[in-house]
Amino acid sequence: MAGHSKWANIQHRKGRQDEKRGKIWTRIVREITVAARTGGGDPAMNPRLRLAIEKAKAANMPADRVKYNVDKATGSLDGISYEEIRYEGYGIGGAAIIVDTMTDNKVRTVAEVRHAFSKNGGNMGTEGSVAFQFKHCGQLIFAPGTSEDKVMEVALEAGADDVITDDDGAIEVLTAPGGFEAVKTALEAAGLTAEVAGVTMRAENTIELSGEDAERMQKLLDVLEDLDDTQDIYHNAAL
């Protein structure tokens, strides 16, 4: 199946995230905390915790700090209680935006998110206002030049839902959220390592923005990304 070009967008976002590497650990700690508290502290029995620990390793977080936060979340140590809250809204040109947060003060967080939207050309929506434009799924994206036949053979054999080749040659593998780990493991065993891999909210359709509109949209996304309580941002703008 063919898809639109998204490789440049992915590389652009990764580059901007690398510039903000100092905040990554904070977000990973929150994810570990919530994952361990809701699903237990044993990674073998808790897929969400396994994925969080993988993110921690990729960000070079020391193992003892990972263990400390798992212990804290499961009651071995006292800690702050975080709540997961999703906000939805519209950006420049009506682009759809989802902001996933973890917070210990939802009054503060909703005020900050609403302010970020309103001061930067967006509008905060109600629950469900844009989520229908996204699909909750596992996603693995391989760089242009990767063998399409090999990815397709291994991915579909492992239970992937779809394999999409984008216009620029990037290959996207989509899975059910619960099947992501099995497909990722099978692909890595075959020597295929994705540039981007995770369970995500994937936009079903994109809105093309360029020039001043693209710059305004990027500014809005940057402001939302910089909020202390933001964990993930999903949008359907092609910048």
C-alpha positions as CSV (number, residue, x, y, z in Angstrom):
1,M,0.0,0.0,0.0
2,A,1.3,3.4,-0.9
3,G,1.3,6.4,1.5
4,H,2.2,10.1,1.6
5,S,5.7,11.3,2.3
6,K,6.4,11.7,6.0
7,W,10.1,11.0,6.3
8,A,11.1,14.7,6.3
9,N,8.4,15.4,9.0
10,I,9.8,12.5,11.2
11,Q,13.4,13.7,10.9
12,H,12.4,17.3,11.6
13,R,10.5,16.2,14.8
14,K,13.4,14.0,16.0
15,G,15.8,16.9,15.5
16,R,13.7,19.2,17.5
17,Q,13.3,16.6,20.3
18,D,17.1,16.1,20.4
19,E,17.4,19.8,21.1
20,K,15.2,19.3,24.2
21,R,16.9,16.2,25.4
22,G,17.1,17.6,29.0
23,K,13.3,17.1,29.4
24,I,13.2,13.6,28.1
25,W,14.3,11.9,31.4
26,T,11.5,13.7,33.3
27,R,8.9,12.4,30.9
28,I,10.3,8.9,30.9
29,V,10.3,8.9,34.8
30,R,6.6,9.9,34.7
31,E,5.8,7.1,32.2
32,I,7.7,4.5,34.3
33,T,5.8,5.7,37.4
34,V,2.3,5.5,35.9
35,A,3.1,2.2,34.1
36,A,4.4,0.5,37.3
37,R,1.6,1.9,39.4
38,T,-1.1,0.7,37.1
39,G,0.4,-2.6,35.9
40,G,2.9,-3.6,38.5
41,G,6.6,-3.4,38.8
42,D,7.5,-6.6,36.9
43,P,8.4,-5.7,33.3
44,A,7.9,-9.3,32.2
45,M,4.2,-9.0,33.2
46,N,3.7,-5.3,32.2
47,P,4.1,-4.4,28.5
48,R,3.7,-0.7,29.1
49,L,6.5,-0.8,31.7
50,R,8.7,-2.7,29.3
51,L,8.3,0.0,26.6
52,A,9.0,2.7,29.2
53,I,12.2,1.0,30.3
54,E,13.2,0.6,26.6
55,K,12.8,4.4,26.2
56,A,14.9,4.9,29.3
57,K,17.7,2.7,28.0
58,A,17.6,4.6,24.6
59,A,17.9,7.9,26.5
60,N,20.9,6.5,28.5
61,M,19.1,6.6,31.8
62,P,21.0,4.6,34.5
63,A,19.5,1.3,35.5
64,D,19.5,2.2,39.2
65,R,17.4,5.3,38.5
66,V,14.9,3.2,36.5
67,K,14.7,0.7,39.5
68,Y,14.3,3.6,42.0
69,N,11.3,5.0,40.1
70,V,9.7,1.6,39.7
71,D,10.1,1.0,43.4
72,K,8.7,4.4,44.2
73,A,5.7,3.8,42.0
74,T,4.8,0.4,43.4
75,G,4.8,1.7,47.0
76,S,8.3,0.7,48.1
77,L,9.0,4.4,48.4
78,D,6.7,7.4,48.8
79,G,6.2,9.5,45.7
80,I,4.0,11.9,43.9
81,S,0.8,10.6,42.3
82,Y,0.4,11.5,38.6
83,E,-2.8,11.5,36.6
84,E,-3.0,11.0,32.8
85,I,-5.1,13.6,31.0
86,R,-5.6,14.0,27.3
87,Y,-6.5,17.4,25.7
88,E,-7.6,17.9,22.1
89,G,-7.7,21.0,20.0
90,Y,-7.2,22.7,16.7
91,G,-4.1,24.4,15.3
92,I,-3.4,26.6,12.3
93,G,-5.6,25.8,9.3
94,G,-7.8,23.6,11.4
95,A,-5.1,21.0,12.0
96,A,-6.0,18.5,14.7
97,I,-3.8,18.3,17.8
98,I,-3.8,15.8,20.7
99,V,-1.8,16.6,23.9
100,D,-1.2,13.8,26.3
101,T,-0.1,14.9,29.8
102,M,0.8,13.5,33.2
103,T,0.2,15.8,36.0
104,D,-0.1,16.1,39.8
105,N,-2.3,19.2,39.4
106,K,-4.9,19.1,36.6
107,V,-6.1,22.6,37.3
108,R,-2.7,24.0,36.5
109,T,-2.3,21.8,33.5
110,V,-5.6,22.6,31.8
111,A,-4.9,26.3,32.3
112,E,-1.4,26.0,30.7
113,V,-2.7,24.0,27.8
114,R,-5.6,26.3,27.1
115,H,-3.3,29.3,27.3
116,A,-0.8,27.8,24.9
117,F,-3.6,27.1,22.3
118,S,-5.2,30.6,22.7
119,K,-2.0,32.6,22.6
120,N,-0.6,30.9,19.5
121,G,-3.5,30.8,17.1
122,G,-5.1,27.6,18.1
123,N,-8.3,26.6,19.9
124,M,-8.7,24.0,22.7
125,G,-11.6,21.6,21.9
126,T,-13.7,19.3,23.9
127,E,-13.1,15.6,24.6
128,G,-13.5,13.6,21.4
129,S,-13.4,16.7,19.1
130,V,-10.4,15.6,17.1
131,A,-9.5,12.1,18.4
132,F,-11.7,10.4,15.8
133,Q,-9.1,11.7,13.2
134,F,-6.4,9.4,14.7
135,K,-5.9,5.7,15.0
136,H,-4.5,4.2,18.2
137,C,-1.9,1.7,16.8
138,G,1.6,0.4,16.9
139,Q,3.9,2.0,14.4
140,L,7.4,1.2,13.1
141,I,9.0,3.4,10.4
142,F,12.0,2.3,8.4
143,A,14.3,4.6,6.5
144,P,14.2,4.9,2.7
145,G,16.3,2.2,1.2
146,T,15.2,-0.6,3.5
147,S,14.1,-3.7,1.7
148,E,10.3,-3.4,1.3
149,D,9.9,-7.1,0.5
150,K,11.8,-8.2,3.6
151,V,9.9,-5.8,5.9
152,M,6.6,-6.9,4.5
153,E,7.4,-10.6,4.7
154,V,8.6,-10.5,8.3
155,A,6.0,-8.0,9.6
156,L,2.9,-9.7,8.1
157,E,4.1,-13.1,9.3
158,A,4.5,-11.7,12.8
159,G,0.9,-10.3,12.8
160,A,1.2,-6.7,11.5
161,D,-2.0,-5.1,10.2
162,D,-0.5,-3.3,7.3
163,V,2.8,-2.3,5.6
164,I,2.8,1.1,3.8
165,T,5.5,2.4,1.5
166,D,5.5,6.2,1.5
167,D,6.2,8.4,-1.5
168,D,9.8,9.1,-0.4
169,G,10.6,5.4,0.2
170,A,10.1,5.2,3.9
171,I,8.3,2.0,5.0
172,E,5.7,2.1,7.7
173,V,4.5,-1.0,9.6
174,L,1.2,-0.7,11.5
175,T,0.0,-3.1,14.2
176,A,-2.7,-3.4,16.8
177,P,-1.4,-1.8,20.1
178,G,-1.3,-5.3,21.7
179,G,0.7,-6.8,18.8
180,F,3.4,-4.1,18.6
181,E,6.0,-5.9,20.7
182,A,5.8,-9.2,18.9
183,V,6.1,-7.5,15.5
184,K,9.0,-5.3,16.7
185,T,10.8,-8.3,18.1
186,A,10.4,-10.3,14.9
187,L,11.7,-7.4,12.7
188,E,14.7,-6.9,15.0
189,A,15.5,-10.6,14.9
190,A,15.5,-10.3,11.1
191,G,18.0,-7.5,11.3
192,L,15.5,-4.7,10.7
193,T,15.6,-1.9,13.2
194,A,13.1,0.9,12.9
195,E,14.0,4.6,13.1
196,V,10.8,5.3,14.9
197,A,8.9,2.7,16.9
198,G,6.1,2.9,19.5
199,V,2.4,2.8,20.2
200,T,1.0,6.1,18.9
201,M,-2.0,8.0,17.8
202,R,-1.6,8.0,14.0
203,A,-3.3,10.7,11.9
204,E,-5.7,9.1,9.4
205,N,-5.3,12.2,7.1
206,T,-2.9,15.1,6.9
207,I,-3.3,18.8,6.4
208,E,-0.5,20.4,4.3
209,L,0.8,23.7,5.8
210,S,3.6,25.8,4.3
211,G,5.2,29.3,4.7
212,E,3.8,31.4,7.5
213,D,1.1,28.9,8.4
214,A,3.8,26.2,8.9
215,E,5.9,28.5,11.0
216,R,2.9,29.4,13.2
217,M,1.9,25.8,13.6
218,Q,5.5,24.8,14.6
219,K,5.5,27.6,17.2
220,L,2.2,26.3,18.7
221,L,3.6,22.8,18.8
222,D,6.8,24.0,20.4
223,V,4.9,25.9,23.1
224,L,2.8,22.8,23.9
225,E,5.9,20.6,23.8
226,D,7.6,22.8,26.3
227,L,4.9,22.6,28.9
228,D,6.2,20.7,32.0
229,D,3.3,18.3,32.1
230,T,3.3,17.3,28.4
231,Q,4.2,13.7,27.6
232,D,3.3,13.3,23.9
233,I,1.9,15.4,21.1
234,Y,0.1,14.1,18.1
235,H,-1.1,16.2,15.1
236,N,-2.1,15.8,11.5
237,A,-0.1,18.7,10.0
238,A,2.4,18.1,7.3
239,L,4.9,21.0,7.7
